Amino acid sequence: MSAYSADHQDAVELVDDACQRLFDMWCESRSVIPLGYLLHCWPLPDKRRASVQRLADGMRELSRADPDALGGRIWPVICDLVLHIDELLLYRRM
């Protein structure tokens, strides 16, 4: 496995970890609207750019439709997710 492949795999795992934390938090609080947005695009069906972009688009749409869902203890997890998505989409060729 090349260093690029390993770095890419690590970044995808970090995205998955952040999504899992969001899933757990939204399940715990029974926040069905954010869960619906998340489950529309996660788990990622593959590690390709289009799948990661779909996740980014879904979270962006959630931020417009229900901005209150991203506050409080969710905010740091969303920041981590955005950071890792940006790393995959902006700084890496997929």
ROLO-364303 format. One line per 3 residues: number of its first residue (from 1); their letters; for each residue x, y, z of N, C-alpha, C. Coordinates in Angstrom, 2 decimals, decimal comma. Example, Ala and Ser with C-alpha at 12.3 -4.5 7.8 and 13.67 -1.06 7.14 Angstrom:
1 = AS = 13,19:-5,69:7,80:12,30:-4,50:7,80:13,20:-3,30:7,80 ~ 12,85:-2,25:7,08:13,67:-1,06:7,14:12,90:0,03:7,87;
//
This chain:
1 = MSA = 0,85:-1,17:0,00:0,00:0,00:0,00:0,90:1,23:0,00 ~ 0,61:2,18:-0,86:1,41:3,40:-0,92:1,07:4,32:0,25 ~ 1,95:5,29:0,47:1,72:6,25:1,55:0,44:7,03:1,28;
4 = YSA = 0,20:7,35:0,00:-1,03:8,07:-0,36:-2,25:7,24:0,01 ~ -2,24:5,97:-0,35:-3,38:5,09:-0,05:-3,62:4,99:1,44 ~ -2,56:4,87:2,20:-2,69:4,78:3,66:-3,25:6,08:4,23;
7 = DHQ = -2,74:7,23:3,76:-3,25:8,52:4,22:-4,72:8,70:3,86 ~ -5,07:8,29:2,65:-6,46:8,39:2,20:-7,35:7,51:3,07 ~ -6,93:6,30:3,32:-7,69:5,38:4,16:-7,86:5,96:5,57;
10 = DAV = -6,80:6,54:6,12:-6,88:7,15:7,45:-7,89:8,29:7,47 ~ -7,87:9,14:6,44:-8,80:10,27:6,37:-10,24:9,78:6,26 ~ -10,48:8,75:5,47:-11,83:8,19:5,34:-12,28:7,60:6,68;
13 = ELV = -11,39:6,95:7,38:-11,74:6,39:8,69:-12,09:7,50:9,68 ~ -11,40:8,63:9,61:-11,72:9,76:10,49:-13,09:10,33:10,17 ~ -13,44:10,38:8,88:-14,79:10,81:8,48:-15,82:9,84:9,04;
16 = DDA = -15,58:8,56:8,88:-16,50:7,54:9,40:-16,64:7,64:10,92 ~ -15,53:7,86:11,62:-15,58:7,99:13,07:-16,44:9,18:13,51 ~ -16,26:10,31:12,83:-17,05:11,50:13,16:-18,53:11,24:12,89;
19 = CQR = -18,83:10,59:11,77:-20,23:10,26:11,46:-20,81:9,31:12,50 ~ -20,04:8,36:12,95:-20,51:7,44:13,98:-20,82:8,18:15,28 ~ -19,97:9,14:15,64:-20,23:9,94:16,85:-21,52:10,74:16,69;
22 = LFD = -21,72:11,36:15,51:-22,96:12,10:15,27:-24,17:11,17:15,35 ~ -24,06:10,01:14,73:-25,14:9,04:14,78:-25,50:8,70:16,22 ~ -24,50:8,39:17,02:-24,74:8,03:18,42:-25,38:9,18:19,20;
25 = MWC = -24,89:10,38:18,99:-25,41:11,54:19,72:-26,85:11,85:19,31 ~ -27,11:11,80:18,02:-28,46:12,09:17,55:-29,44:10,98:17,91 ~ -28,99:9,74:17,96:-29,86:8,65:18,43:-30,19:8,85:19,91;
28 = ESR = -29,16:9,17:20,68:-29,34:9,37:22,12:-30,35:10,47:22,40 ~ -30,29:11,55:21,62:-31,19:12,68:21,84:-32,48:12,57:21,03 ~ -32,60:11,48:20,26:-33,78:11,23:19,42:-34,05:12,37:18,45;
31 = SVI = -32,98:12,84:17,85:-33,06:13,92:16,87:-33,25:13,31:15,48 ~ -34,49:13,13:15,08:-34,77:12,38:13,87:-34,45:13,14:12,58 ~ -34,59:14,45:12,59:-34,30:15,21:11,36:-32,81:15,13:11,02;
34 = PLG = -31,90:15,44:11,95:-30,48:15,29:11,62:-30,11:13,85:11,28 ~ -30,70:12,90:11,97:-30,42:11,49:11,65:-30,82:11,16:10,22 ~ -31,95:11,68:9,80:-32,40:11,45:8,43:-31,40:11,98:7,41;
37 = YLL = -30,89:13,18:7,66:-29,89:13,75:6,76:-28,62:12,91:6,75 ~ -28,19:12,49:7,92:-26,96:11,70:8,01:-27,13:10,34:7,32 ~ -28,23:9,67:7,59:-28,42:8,33:7,05:-28,69:8,33:5,55;
40 = HCW = -29,02:9,49:5,02:-29,19:9,60:3,57:-27,86:9,43:2,83 ~ -26,76:9,74:3,51:-25,46:9,73:2,83:-24,38:8,96:3,58 ~ -24,70:8,36:4,69:-23,75:7,60:5,49:-24,44:6,38:6,04;
43 = PLP = -23,81:5,25:6,15:-22,41:4,95:5,88:-22,06:5,13:4,40 ~ -20,82:5,52:4,20:-20,33:5,72:2,84:-20,35:4,39:2,09 ~ -20,93:4,37:0,89:-20,97:3,11:0,14:-19,59:2,69:-0,38;
46 = DKR = -18,72:3,68:-0,54:-17,35:3,42:-0,99:-16,50:4,59:-0,54 ~ -15,26:4,61:-0,93:-14,33:5,65:-0,49:-14,04:6,66:-1,60 ~ -14,93:6,75:-2,55:-14,71:7,61:-3,70:-15,15:9,04:-3,42;
49 = RAS = -14,64:9,94:-4,22:-14,91:11,37:-4,08:-16,41:11,67:-4,08 ~ -17,16:11,04:-4,97:-18,59:11,32:-5,08:-19,33:11,00:-3,77 ~ -18,93:9,94:-3,09:-19,57:9,57:-1,83:-19,26:10,58:-0,73;
52 = VQR = -18,01:11,01:-0,67:-17,62:12,01:0,33:-18,30:13,34:0,02 ~ -18,41:13,69:-1,26:-19,08:14,93:-1,65:-20,56:14,88:-1,28 ~ -21,18:13,73:-1,45:-22,60:13,58:-1,08:-22,79:13,79:0,42;
55 = LAD = -21,86:13,28:1,22:-21,91:13,50:2,66:-21,76:14,98:2,98 ~ -20,81:15,64:2,35:-20,61:17,08:2,57:-21,87:17,86:2,19 ~ -22,46:17,51:1,07:-23,68:18,19:0,62:-24,83:17,97:1,59;
58 = GMR = -24,95:16,75:2,10:-26,01:16,44:3,07:-25,87:17,23:4,35 ~ -24,65:17,34:4,86:-24,43:18,11:6,09:-24,63:19,60:5,86 ~ -24,26:20,07:4,68:-24,49:21,48:4,33:-25,99:21,77:4,28;
61 = ELS = -26,75:20,88:3,67:-28,20:21,04:3,60:-28,82:21,00:4,99 ~ -28,35:20,12:5,86:-28,83:20,07:7,23:-28,56:21,40:7,93 ~ -27,40:21,98:7,71:-27,07:23,25:8,37:-28,01:24,37:7,93;
64 = RAD = -28,53:24,27:6,72:-29,49:25,27:6,23:-30,90:24,98:6,74 ~ -31,28:23,72:6,75:-32,64:23,33:7,11:-32,89:23,36:8,62 ~ -31,89:22,98:9,39:-32,05:22,86:10,84:-30,76:23,24:11,55;
67 = PDA = -30,40:24,53:11,50:-29,11:24,94:12,09:-29,00:24,65:13,59 ~ -30,11:24,59:14,29:-30,06:24,29:15,73:-29,56:22,88:16,01 ~ -29,67:21,99:15,03:-29,22:20,61:15,21:-27,70:20,51:15,30;
70 = LGG = -27,00:21,57:14,92:-25,54:21,52:14,88:-24,89:22,24:16,06 ~ -25,67:22,71:16,99:-25,12:23,45:18,11:-24,74:22,56:19,28 ~ -24,38:23,21:20,36:-24,06:22,51:21,60:-22,91:21,53:21,46;
73 = RIW = -23,11:20,35:21,98:-22,04:19,35:21,98:-21,83:18,71:20,61 ~ -22,73:18,98:19,66:-22,58:18,48:18,30:-21,54:19,29:17,53 ~ -21,42:20,56:17,85:-20,56:21,47:17,09:-19,12:20,98:16,93;
76 = PVI = -18,43:20,55:17,99:-17,04:20,07:17,81:-16,94:18,86:16,89 ~ -17,94:18,00:16,91:-17,93:16,81:16,05:-18,12:17,24:14,59 ~ -19,03:18,18:14,37:-19,25:18,72:13,02:-17,97:19,37:12,51;
79 = CDL = -17,29:20,11:13,36:-16,03:20,75:12,95:-15,00:19,70:12,54 ~ -14,88:18,62:13,31:-13,97:17,52:12,94:-14,37:16,92:11,60 ~ -15,66:16,68:11,43:-16,14:16,08:10,18:-15,81:16,96:8,99;
82 = VLH = -16,09:18,24:9,11:-15,81:19,18:8,01:-14,31:19,23:7,72 ~ -13,50:19,24:8,73:-12,05:19,25:8,55:-11,59:18,05:7,74 ~ -12,08:16,87:8,09:-11,65:15,65:7,40:-12,25:15,55:6,00;
85 = IDE = -13,47:16,02:5,82:-14,06:16,05:4,48:-13,25:17,00:3,59 ~ -12,94:18,17:4,13:-12,13:19,13:3,36:-10,78:18,53:2,99 ~ -10,19:17,82:3,92:-8,91:17,19:3,65:-9,03:16,23:2,47;
88 = LLL = -10,09:15,48:2,44:-10,30:14,52:1,34:-10,64:15,22:0,02 ~ -11,53:16,20:0,08:-12,03:16,81:-1,16:-11,12:17,90:-1,71 ~ -10,52:18,67:-0,83:-9,76:19,82:-1,29:-8,28:19,54:-1,49;
91 = YRR = -7,73:18,64:-0,70:-6,30:18,49:-0,69:-5,80:17,16:-1,24 ~ -6,71:16,30:-1,64:-6,29:14,99:-2,13:-7,00:14,69:-3,43 ~ -6,30:14,03:-4,28:-6,95:13,48:-5,47:-7,51:12,12:-5,08;
94 = M = -8,72:11,89:-5,48:-9,36:10,61:-5,12:-9,60:9,81:-6,36;
//
